[in-house]
Every structure is written in C-alpha cells, then in structure tokens.
Amino acid sequence: MTEEEIYSSLHPSLRFVLSSWLKWEDLRNIQKKTIRTFKPGRDLLIISPTAGGKSESAFIPVLDNILKHEDHNPVCLYIAPQKALINDMAERLLHLFPPLHLDLLVCHGDAPFHKDDSESPVLILTTPESLMVLLYRKDSSLLSSIRFCIIDELHALAGSERGSQILAALSRIEEKTKNRITRIGLSATIGNPDTILAWFGDNEPVLICEEREPRSHEFHLHSCDPFYIPQILSKNLAGKRSLIFTGSRKKTETLGFILKKVLPSVFVHHSSLSSDIRRNIEYIARKGLPFTIVCTSTLELGIDIGDLDIVVQIGPPSGVSSFLQRLGRTGRRNGNPVMYCLTTSPEDTCITVSALMNAMSGMVEPVIPVRYPYHLLTREILLCVFASKRVSMVKIESMIRKKPYLSIKNTKMKEIISHLLQNGWLSKDGDLFIPGPEYERFIKKPGLLFSVIRDTQVLPVITNEGDEIGFIQMKSGKNRFLLGGFSWESTLQDNKNVVVQSSTTVANPPAWSGSPVEESHLILSGIRTLVAGCSPPFDIPEPIQKDLDTFRGNFPEGLSSDAISIYLHKNQITIYTFFGKTWNRILSTYLTKNLGYPCRDVNSYQIILSGEISRKSLEEMFSTIRKISVKDLAESAAPPSTYGKDLELLPQSCIREQWCIDDLHIPHLIHVIQDIDVVYLN
C-alpha cells in the first residue's frame, strides 16, 4: 500500500474524526507501518520512542476494524500496569469515541465494574488483576466477544507474574469463547524484542520498530553535597515545568517538603498517596502553568501531564530502560530533551555516567519473562475450583498446556494440588476437586487470589474532615510524619485508620518497607569499562571527571574492561566480577563451599576470599562453574524472605525454584559466566 492508500483504506468516519476533530494533517511513520502490517490474528509488538505515537498506532487499525464490522459489544481489551495510565488513556480516547458513536468502559480497583455501567462498550480498559476479576465473575459474558488485546508499557509487565497473568487470562478467554485474540504489545524500551514477541505472541508475530530520530539531548551532570541540592534545583527550575525523580518514597517526601520552602507549586507524587491526590496533581500539571513534581517511578510511564521543560534525576538510575523512560518525559512536542542528573558520591556519578553511555549507544536491558509462574498457577487453580465448585483433574491439567504455564511439568502441578489439599484450600468429592474449608477466607478477602503483587499491611491516613491523604505501614508507629510533602500529626490510630491534623513541626517520612533495586547488569558492565580507564564518548565537566577518577582509585590498575579480573594476594583472592551484589553473593557462597576459603567481603563489584590459592586451582574452578547446572548453583542462593507467607499456598520446592529461576535469574547468570573471559592481574 502507498501512503495515500493506507489513509484511504480507513473507515470514512475514522478518517473524518482524525482530520476534523483531532486536526491531524498526516499519520506518523509508526502508524503507517502498523496499519500496513495489521490484520486480525497477527500479533504485533510495536516499539517506538516515548511520545512517538505508539498508542494511536494500535488503536487506529483496531477501531477501523470495529467500525467496519459495526461492533457494539466489547471486542478489545486495553491493559496497562497502572490505574493512572488507564484513566489517562480513557481521557484521551474520550475525544475520539463520541464522534464515532463508540463507548468504552474503565475497570480497575478505583473504578470496579457494575452491571449498570456502559451497556455497549467496544473497549474495556483494565489492569491484569481486574481482568482476572472479570474473567472469574459468575457472569463473564462481558468478555465473550473479545478479539483484540492492546498491552501498553509491555516492558513493565513482561518480566513479572503480572505479565503472565495477562497471558493466562487471554488463554482462558480464548478457551471459553473459541475466539483467537490478536495481541498488540507497546513499549519504548525493550532490549530483546524478538524474545518478548515470541513470549506473548502466537500467530504470525511481527515486530514493528521505529528508530529513534537523531535529537540533541541537553544533559547537565552535577556532583555535589546533598545539602546543596535544593539550592541547585531552586536556581534551575524556577518558572519551569519539571519532574524530579528520586530513588524512594522517603527521599521523595523529604525533598518535596524542603523544596516547598524555596519554589512555588511543588507537589509530591508516589504510590502511597491517595488516588484522588495523584489525579489532582496530574490535572494541575496539564494546565500548562509552571510546576515542580517530586516523584518516584509513578510518573515514569506515559501518563499525560503536558509538555515538560526539564527532567531531573536525583541519584543514580537502576537501569537504562528506566533512564530512557524518564528522559522521554521531556522535549515531547518541540525542542530537545533537557535532563539534570545530580549525584552525591563518586560511585553514584559512575553509575549515572554508565547509564548515559548505554542510553546514547542504544543499549537497553533485556526483559526476562517469568518461566515458572507457580504463584499465579496456584491462584488460577483455586479461582477455577471456587468459580465452578466442582473441577476435574483433566480440566486442571489442561491449564499447563497453554501459555504462560508451558514450562511447568505435570509432576509439579500435582505437587501443588497435594499441597492445597493438605492446607485446606481444596477438598475432594470422588474424582472432583471442590472448595476446602479455607474457601471462607477467599469470600472475606477475594483480592488474595486475584493479585500476584505482594501486599504490605497498610493503614489509610485521613484528616479530621475525612479526606484521604495516603497510606502508611501498620508498623510505622510514628505520631508525626511527612506525607504528600506536608507534615502531619496523628490524633487517633486504630487497626483501620490513622486520623491526622496538619502540623507545623518538622517531621520525617514514614518507614515504608521495600527491597532496594540493584543496578542492572548492563549498567554494571558500563561501570567496568569506566573503572578500566575507558573514557565516556562525550565531554564531561571537571567535577564529574574527578568523581570518576576517585571511584577508579578503589580498584587496581590493569582491570579488564570486558572480563572478570582476578588479583591473587598472599592471603587473599579478589575477584572483580561487576555482577551485582545478589549474583556475587551466590558466587561467593559457591566458591567458599567448593574451595574452602571464607568470604571476607562481597559487594556489587567484587568478591574477596581469605586464603592462598593457586591460579591453576582457580582456573579449574571457573571451568567447572561454566559447566554447572542451574540446580547446583541454585543451592548457593539464600532463600526468599517471604518463605513463611508463601508456604500456605505453595510447596517449598516450587517457591525455591521460582525464586532461583525468575527472581535471581540464575540461568542468566550462568549464561553471562559462560560468555565472559577471566584474566589474572598478577
């Protein structure tokens, strides 16, 4: 099809709305490519830079198909990782749907489905969890006509059980309706698109990529004492529209509270604030006036907050993908992206420069799909039994013959069934499985099975007037705390709520729990090249160069830029891996166990063993590690911290296997070891 034929092939009503209502003069290249490639039954993965028109690329051909078939039932799902992203997409589509005489339905935790909702939506916008709720309702007819599924921000879902949850739901819908669902995935940052396309697509999958247009990026790298960060920000952000990304909710609250004293219109945005507060901040941002929002990753994805002048990264990013997503929030319409990176230590500076190097060279982390989604399978088995009341083993066995359970063996599935019987979740009536006595717990708390997100017990924080501010953990126990960038004092706390009033006293943020995010293997590899003496392919300020030199001083000269370097001292062995703390702990445990030398220290960059060992013995050991099985190396991994909670639903062997394969990524570690050389510095 020529470019003119592509546009003229669309339904007349759609052409009219695009040109007259949305004032589009032309389609973007990625949209033309998608329309040309699209056909029902063919799965697509669309990769295009942030604000590159990906969403419209997916919706235009789907809406064209809907209009030509005169559909009035739900035929398309739109799934996104965040409720805010769904609300944002619904708002954008409301400019498009009414003139086409089409309707949509938003369904998530803050907007649950009710029978009196839209009777004839053609599109359902939902989260993975709410899709499961719709699927296992007594009346799941709302999903009976689904033919298309658009999965937004696929990179944020594919590497977790939430992504597996989508595949499982689509498999169930196809099984019930006998309709083949066309999958369309959208992302700006996936390092292994072919793998992800094969993971979620089944039929004639096609990858559609839009190359990043050459653009001038304006980066400002600052190394400074934390005390001076508010001063730098107040000087550079006044009168601008800006986002400031920090590494945690605690840092977000602290910085937001300080900046409110030196800048106007400062807001705080993170996952522990109420949805009303977050929506209000997003609404204010879209007005076009200057603002500063201090946030976590909640605003990293494509929620529309209008044009931005500057994005600020405080501290180092954990991955190149995240770095690119944040960079993509600025310079969307006109002009070039402007980003400030502020670091407070030589190590943080080195991490940030590594992320920038990789981003500029087009390198992005691979997304590794979950291989053994045991937590999800267990929940699906229970949901199936609880919904049908009587289910055969044949029915349950059929589950693992479809995505995402293809890697799970029948013996493991039977082990899970036995475990559920022993723990009272299931009972047997002859050859059929029926709900067990623990079914009552599901009735009281159904979210237990619909979500695979590990929840922490939280308490809502409300004002004396009843306005919800956000959530703190039950064990926080503080009478004064920061939330939403303001100081609050608790006036009443029970097992249901924390009632607060405004306070003028300086306070600290609540003690939120959360695992620290490690730097990606790609960033660590970049750090290795910097430590080895390689210079970044761009000019850097003198203070940044000083930080790099200072950090290099922690390592011996002659370190390899692309291999494991080993330094043999008289009574000490130092192995410079740059594999990250988690992988290094596994390796150090294995080496200690097999060499007999205790580990003196382990961090993200090195393993230090006590003792004297010959080079030949070490060479033999690394030769063995290159041939090691996943099972053998996994024995050196520490158990997950959630063991106790998970044992109720899953046998220990399944928890351990999923932890080692899908959380620690031990197969990937072995692959990295097999591909990397080992050099000796002495």
DOLUMVEX-549509 format. One line per 3 residues: for each residue z negated, y, x negated of C-alpha. Coordinates in steps of 0.02 Angstrom, whole numbers, plus 50000, padded with zeros to 5 digits. Layout:
N
Z:Y:X  ...;
END
This chain:
682
50000:50000:50000  50040:50176:49942  49905:50310:49955;
49986:50379:50113  49995:50204:50189  49810:50175:50151;
49758:50327:50252  49884:50299:50392  49826:50118:50411;
49657:50177:50475  49620:50188:50662  49678:50357:50733;
49502:50402:50793  49431:50370:50620  49567:50475:50538;
49532:50616:50660  49344:50614:50628  49365:50609:50438;
49485:50756:50437  49423:50864:50583  49237:50828:50592;
49194:50790:50410  49330:50906:50341  49390:50777:50215;
49553:50826:50133  49576:50660:50044  49494:50493:50008;
49414:50461:49839  49490:50333:49722  49349:50207:49750;
49375:50223:49939  49562:50194:49923  49533:50042:49813;
49410:49969:49937  49519:49997:50091  49666:49917:49999;
49561:49765:49948  49456:49742:50105  49489:49603:50227;
49367:49508:50341  49297:49357:50249  49323:49428:50074;
49160:49476:49988  49159:49636:49886  49048:49712:49752;
49080:49899:49735  49016:49980:49575  49032:50167:49561;
48926:50307:49486  48791:50388:49591  48866:50506:49722;
49036:50427:49691  49071:50386:49874  49017:50202:49872;
48934:50203:50044  49087:50276:50129  49195:50150:50034;
49103:50012:50125  49085:50093:50296  49263:50159:50318;
49353:49989:50319  49212:49910:50421  49218:50048:50552;
49408:50036:50553  49391:49850:50594  49260:49885:50728;
49368:50016:50814  49523:49906:50810  49427:49760:50885;
49341:49875:51013  49171:49800:50970  49019:49852:51071;
48894:49726:51003  48804:49730:50834  48935:49669:50710;
48873:49749:50548  48709:49749:50453  48663:49884:50328;
48520:49827:50215  48431:49939:50090  48273:49919:49984;
48183:50073:50053  48146:50133:50229  48180:50311:50172;
48354:50260:50113  48388:50183:50284  48329:50339:50375;
48438:50445:50261  48592:50336:50290  48562:50340:50479;
48559:50531:50474  48721:50535:50377  48806:50414:50498;
48749:50512:50650  48880:50643:50601  49012:50506:50608;
48963:50389:50750  48953:50502:50906  49133:50565:50897;
49187:50383:50876  49082:50336:51030  48984:50213:50924;
48797:50185:50916  48678:50122:50782  48502:50051:50776;
48370:50081:50642  48246:49939:50625  48107:49936:50494;
47917:49944:50481  47910:50126:50536  48042:50100:50671;
48018:49924:50742  48143:49854:50866  48103:49868:51051;
48201:49795:51195  48234:49966:51269  48315:50026:51108;
48502:50058:51099  48587:49926:51206  48753:49926:51118;
48737:49970:50934  48878:49909:50823  48772:49937:50667;
48593:49885:50626  48509:49971:50478  48362:49872:50413;
48260:49806:50266  48256:49624:50206  48085:49600:50287;
48134:49672:50457  48294:49569:50456  48185:49413:50446;
48081:49477:50592  48240:49500:50696  48302:49328:50645;
48145:49235:50696  48111:49327:50859  48113:49222:51016;
48271:49313:51066  48379:49334:50911  48537:49370:51011;
48546:49543:50932  48617:49456:50777  48737:49339:50868;
48894:49443:50834  48862:49495:50653  49021:49486:50547;
48985:49610:50407  48838:49648:50294  48828:49800:50179;
48692:49786:50047  48651:49953:49967  48571:49977:49795;
48603:49793:49760  48533:49804:49583  48361:49845:49657;
48363:49687:49764  48461:49552:49673  48331:49522:49538;
48188:49488:49660  48147:49374:49806  48194:49518:49922;
48374:49486:49870  48350:49300:49900  48279:49345:50071;
48442:49431:50118  48546:49279:50066  48430:49163:50163;
48442:49270:50320  48632:49279:50309  48641:49089:50288;
48532:49065:50443  48635:49188:50546  48797:49102:50495;
48722:48933:50538  48669:48993:50711  48825:49093:50757;
48960:48998:50660  49025:49170:50607  49071:49198:50425;
48983:49358:50369  49079:49468:50247  48961:49533:50114;
48986:49704:50032  48868:49749:49890  48847:49927:49824;
48775:49983:49657  48793:50112:49521  48708:50013:49383;
48734:49826:49358  48764:49760:49182  48829:49589:49238;
48934:49621:49395  49027:49455:49389  48863:49357:49391;
48796:49459:49538  48959:49443:49634  48953:49254:49615;
48769:49256:49667  48790:49345:49833  48974:49313:49872;
49053:49151:49932  49230:49182:49986  49367:49260:49877;
49240:49379:49797  49317:49536:49722  49239:49663:49604;
49290:49844:49631  49239:49960:49490  49260:50147:49472;
49249:50205:49293  49129:50346:49256  49227:50508:49241;
49202:50593:49073  49072:50729:49104  48971:50841:48992;
48788:50796:49005  48661:50927:48955  48507:50843:48880;
48352:50933:48820  48236:50825:48715  48060:50891:48688;
47920:50811:48589  47755:50897:48625  47570:50881:48654;
47532:50833:48837  47436:50997:48853  47599:51097:48839;
47700:51000:48969  47653:51114:49118  47697:51267:49012;
47869:51196:48966  47904:51148:49146  47849:51314:49221;
47963:51406:49099  48118:51299:49133  48100:51252:49318;
48059:51420:49398  48188:51460:49532  48271:51289:49510;
48286:51135:49620  48212:50996:49516  48144:50819:49515;
48012:50766:49388  47997:50578:49361  47835:50509:49291;
47781:50332:49247  47649:50305:49382  47570:50370:49542;
47418:50425:49442  47523:50532:49323  47622:50600:49471;
47465:50659:49560  47388:50736:49405  47545:50831:49353;
47582:50886:49531  47406:50957:49551  47422:51056:49387;
47598:51120:49424  47545:51188:49594  47448:51320:49497;
47598:51380:49395  47751:51351:49505  47789:51384:49690;
47847:51248:49810  47781:51098:49712  47772:50931:49803;
47715:50756:49760  47814:50602:49817  47765:50419:49790;
47742:50256:49886  47557:50283:49927  47590:50439:50029;
47620:50427:50216  47800:50412:50275  47782:50574:50375;
47733:50672:50220  47876:50597:50118  48003:50631:50256;
47943:50810:50271  47964:50836:50083  48141:50765:50091;
48180:50880:50239  48116:51034:50146  48219:50986:49993;
48379:50978:50095  48359:51160:50149  48434:51219:49985;
48287:51325:49925  48207:51305:49752  48076:51168:49738;
47993:51050:49615  47956:50872:49668  47849:50765:49553;
47886:50584:49594  47888:50402:49543  48040:50290:49569;
48034:50327:49758  48168:50461:49734  48265:50365:49602;
48384:50289:49729  48511:50379:49838  48401:50471:49964;
48490:50635:50003  48387:50787:49951  48534:50903:49921;
48602:50970:49758  48485:50972:49608  48487:51087:49458;
48377:50985:49340  48301:50812:49324  48150:50791:49211;
48091:50627:49134  47909:50633:49078  47876:50494:48953;
47996:50353:48913  48104:50263:49042  48080:50075:49056;
48265:50035:49069  48439:50107:49050  48480:50070:49233;
48332:50173:49291  48376:50311:49167  48555:50321:49235;
48496:50321:49416  48384:50469:49378  48517:50561:49280;
48636:50534:49426  48524:50635:49542  48583:50798:49461;
48756:50876:49445  48816:50784:49601  48929:50913:49680;
48977:51042:49550  48929:51068:49370  48864:50947:49241;
48704:50843:49248  48555:50928:49164  48407:50822:49108;
48248:50864:49015  48159:50721:48926  47980:50760:48874;
47888:50640:48760  47712:50647:48688  47717:50519:48546;
47841:50459:48412  47852:50289:48499  47896:50368:48668;
48026:50476:48582  48106:50322:48502  48111:50232:48671;
48191:50383:48755  48323:50404:48619  48364:50217:48635;
48389:50236:48823  48501:50386:48795  48604:50295:48662;
48634:50146:48776  48674:50256:48926  48803:50356:48829;
48886:50196:48766  48897:50125:48944  48772:49984:48915;
48664:49933:49064  48539:49791:49084  48596:49630:49171;
48516:49590:49338  48449:49412:49337  48444:49334:49511;
48297:49226:49563  48334:49043:49531  48183:48961:49614;
48128:49066:49765  47986:48948:49811  47879:49083:49892;
48023:49125:50008  48065:48943:50047  47885:48908:50096;
47883:49056:50214  48050:49007:50290  47991:48829:50321;
47837:48896:50412  47937:49025:50510  48060:48891:50563;
47921:48774:50622  47821:48913:50706  47976:48977:50798;
48042:48806:50855  47872:48720:50872  47948:48551:50825;
48062:48530:50673  48132:48375:50588  48139:48342:50401;
48329:48339:50414  48326:48519:50477  48213:48575:50334;
48316:48481:50204  48472:48573:50265  48393:48737:50207;
48406:48696:50022  48590:48655:50037  48629:48840:50060;
48602:48999:49961  48479:49052:49892  48399:48880:49875;
48539:48783:49789  48438:48760:49627  48287:48686:49717;
48275:48497:49710  48235:48391:49862  48080:48323:49775;
48010:48499:49755  48041:48538:49938  47946:48380:49989;
47805:48430:49871  47794:48597:49962  47791:48509:50132;
47647:48396:50075  47552:48548:50012  47573:48638:50179;
47512:48483:50272  47358:48470:50160  47315:48653:50183;
47329:48652:50373  47485:48758:50390  47585:48611:50459;
47541:48454:50558  47646:48304:50606  47690:48233:50776;
47778:48071:50736  47928:48117:50629  47922:48300:50677;
47830:48445:50597  47728:48558:50711  47617:48711:50680;
47450:48668:50599  47279:48746:50630  47317:48889:50509;
47451:48946:50632  47318:49057:50711  47315:49162:50552;
47501:49195:50570  47475:49251:50751  47345:49378:50693;
47443:49436:50539  47630:49392:50552  47676:49504:50405;
47601:49371:50293  47761:49268:50308  47895:49399:50337;
47867:49490:50173  47878:49423:49995  47807:49585:49924;
47634:49558:49851  47521:49671:49952  47361:49750:49891;
47224:49787:50017  47232:49972:50057  47143:50095:50171;
47232:50236:50263  47171:50410:50214  47162:50527:50364;
47099:50704:50391  46964:50750:50517  47107:50803:50631;
47184:50628:50622  47334:50669:50510  47379:50527:50393;
47395:50577:50210  47422:50410:50123  47334:50255:50060;
47207:50208:49928  47148:50037:49875  46993:49969:49957;
46903:49950:49792  46938:50131:49740  46765:50188:49794;
46789:50372:49748  46716:50512:49854  46834:50642:49782;
47014:50608:49735  47189:50681:49723  47320:50631:49850;
47483:50719:49885  47442:50845:49748  47285:50906:49837;
47100:50873:49809  47006:50783:49948  46825:50739:49983;
46779:50585:50083  46669:50618:50235  46674:50442:50307;
46734:50274:50242  46730:50105:50327  46839:49948:50322;
46977:50033:50421  46997:50213:50362  46944:50345:50238;
46915:50511:50328  46931:50663:50214  46921:50851:50210;
47003:50972:50090  46904:51005:49930  46910:51144:49801;
46832:51031:49669  46945:50963:49532  46966:50776:49556;
47057:50627:49482  47186:50516:49568  47128:50353:49649;
47127:50195:49543  47289:50114:49601  47324:49945:49526;
47492:49891:49461  47568:49798:49316  47636:49907:49175;
47826:49899:49164  47889:49841:48995  48040:49914:48909;
48198:49813:48940  48272:49701:48806  48419:49822:48795;
48306:49969:48756  48207:49866:48630  48369:49817:48543;
48411:50002:48531  48240:50037:48455  48276:49903:48324;
48435:49993:48271  48342:50159:48259  48199:50084:48158;
48326:50002:48042  48389:50176:47997  48540:50195:48110;
48566:50373:48174  48597:50413:48358  48780:50457:48397;
48729:50633:48448  48639:50782:48374  48451:50785:48397;
48326:50925:48370  48218:50927:48215  48054:50882:48306;
48140:50729:48382  48205:50676:48211  48030:50698:48141;
47963:50582:48278  48095:50451:48237  48052:50460:48052;
47866:50445:48092  47894:50292:48201  48006:50213:48068;
47861:50230:47947  47770:50092:48042  47899:49965:47982;
47955:49905:47810  48119:49963:47734  48269:49849:47747;
48237:49795:47927  48394:49721:48006  48475:49817:48148;
48534:49661:48240  48424:49514:48184  48245:49453:48181;
48168:49512:48017  48028:49412:47935  47912:49478:47799;
47808:49350:47704  47647:49421:47631  47520:49323:47529;
47412:49275:47679  47512:49347:47823  47678:49322:47910;
47754:49468:48005  47899:49429:48122  47992:49583:48184;
48075:49525:48347  48085:49681:48458  48074:49561:48606;
47937:49650:48704  47753:49608:48723  47774:49470:48854;
47905:49370:48759  47814:49398:48594  47653:49329:48667;
47744:49170:48721  47824:49151:48549  47661:49186:48456;
47569:49054:48559  47707:48928:48523  47709:48968:48336;
47519:48961:48324  47516:48794:48413  47653:48717:48305;
47619:48799:48137  47430:48800:48150  47412:48983:48098;
47311:49101:48211  47394:49256:48282  47319:49417:48214;
47418:49539:48319  47562:49546:48441  47649:49696:48518;
47821:49741:48584  47899:49740:48412  47813:49610:48304;
47707:49453:48289  47581:49441:48147  47514:49269:48098;
47375:49238:47972  47410:49114:47834  47531:49070:47697;
47689:48978:47742  47849:48938:47650  48016:49010:47700;
48083:48833:47721  47948:48791:47849  47988:48947:47949;
48175:48910:47945  48140:48736:48012  48028:48809:48148;
48160:48933:48208  48290:48795:48203  48176:48696:48320;
48149:48845:48436  48337:48867:48455  48347:48689:48524;
48187:48697:48627  48189:48659:48813  48130:48785:48942;
47991:48665:48992  47923:48652:48814  47924:48839:48781;
47851:48873:48954  47694:48778:48902  47653:48926:48789;
47659:49051:48934  47497:49114:49011  47476:49077:49198;
47511:49215:49326  47364:49322:49378  47397:49284:49563;
47373:49096:49544  47225:49086:49663  47306:49181:49807;
47470:49086:49796  47394:48911:49788  47361:48919:49975;
47547:48911:50015  47624:48834:49859  47580:48689:49743;
47532:48740:49567  47688:48663:49490  47803:48773:49597;
47705:48931:49558  47713:48891:49374  47899:48852:49374;
47946:49010:49469  47833:49114:49357  47911:49047:49197;
48092:49049:49254  48104:49201:49368  47964:49316:49311;
47952:49284:49124  48138:49239:49110  48106:49105:48979;
48286:49035:48991  48348:49210:48946  48225:49217:48801;
48292:49053:48732  48471:49116:48752  48427:49275:48655;
48345:49173:48514  48497:49060:48504  48613:49211:48485;
48515:49310:48356  48507:49285:48168  48347:49278:48064;
48336:49371:47899  48197:49372:47769  48143:49535:47687;
48069:49452:47533;
END
